Amino acid sequence: MVKKQMLKPCRGMRDFYPNDLAFRSWLYQKAREVCQRFGYQEYDGPIVESLSLYAAKSSEELIKKQGFTFLSKRDKKILVLRPELTPTLARMVAAREQELIFPLRWWSFGPFFRYESPQKGRGREFYQWNVDILGEDSVNADAEIIALSCQFLEGLGFNSDEVVVKINDRKYMNWKMDLIGIPLKKRLAVFRLIDKKGKVSEDSFMAMLREVGLSSLQVRDLNLALKDRDYSGESEWLTELFSALVDLGVKDWVEFDPTVVRGLDYYTDTVFEAYTREKGVNRALFGGGRYQDLVRDVGGKRNIGGVGLAAGDMVLEALLADLGHSPTLSYLPTQVLVTIFDEACFRESIELARQLRSWNIATELFFDFRVSLANQLRYANRKGIPQVVILGPKEIAEGQVVLRNFKTGEQKKIAVHQLRKECGKISL
């Protein structure tokens, strides 16, 4: 007889057992709390988009190497499982730009897909938190998004000694490249290489710069610019941004870093990424920045600028575990188990469970009256259900029940109406 092979999820995809989903729900709630505190509205877009939506401004690597693409049977268009949300957001805003009230403060949390090598903190399917402001061009919008991200990190349990948000300005870096003499046609290639700088050796980085056509003098001057941490007197935008971040109370969470440029092509001004301060770890927790032209690039009539961030669930979960901040979560909602004493008491037990649920008490009803009461109690204890109700012939006749609390070890007989108060003490 041929042994059947155990089927597993596709590589890079995940099953969400109740304990796994509990973390995802917790992360969603933390994101929701901070967004509501800042007055943001929740939205979402489709899982499947046309590949052409991303072709203009997303990175070449994201489109050609990481996209889950397929051909539409009817119109033969190339479709893709969404790898990010910003182009979708820009398309949605462009479609209703005459109706919407700006500035928009929108956020979302949902699944995304990228065909890349699965590793710790990275998968092919992941959940991502997205937050954006559109229709506000002042530096205060950028500061608010960054401050919101810092409050989010703090809400997860991190502190500013563990995590830092590194900030730069692409327009400032373009000005530096003007001084160095790097031509415009080479800028995108250079930005993409700078984005990879922390993942390769210094020699490899310099070799790659020469490969895209930079002279030895330009390579030297660019490396000097990437080591220069003093923007004062050169960038009014960065000066105002960091001043606003001081006012917003997050100065200990942020720092200037000229090597942060972001890999997506639509960023035009502010760019930022969050990193752990732990030495030897160079993995971004999340990133974001300002995009001035994206809405018009996807069909909008007006130039509506925006600034936003995106944070994936897997890298956050991994860092929380590494730093000892993983939340202790209860993924069992049941507050009480109603046992079945015997077949004669079955209907009364069903009615009792119905009554408890009408009081908004999360109640499980044991199904099989043939299972001994001892084994029913053992089931509740193993599963972590904090309380059980025992309803036998004597209790039915007296209008009472026996309530056992596994947390305290207490067992007592009480009237049925008292269950509402006693079982309600243990919240979901």
Secondary structure by P-SEA (a helix, b strand, c coil): cccccccccccccccccaaaaaaaaaaaaaaaaaaaaabbbbcccccccccccccccccccccccccccccccccbbbbbcccccaaaaaaaaaaccccccccccccccbbbbbbccccccccccbbbbbbbccccccaaaaaaaaaaaaaaaaaaccccccbbbbbbbaaaaaaaaaaacccccaaaaaaaaaaacccccaaaaaaaaaaacccaaaaaaaaaaaaccccccccaaaaaaaaaaaaacccccccccccccccccccccccbbbbbccccccccccccccccccccccccccccccccccccaaaaaaaaaaaccccccccccccbbbbbccccaaaaaaaaaaaaaaacccccccccccccaaaaaaaaaaacccbbbbbcaaaaaacbbbbbbccccbbbbbcccaaaaaaacccc
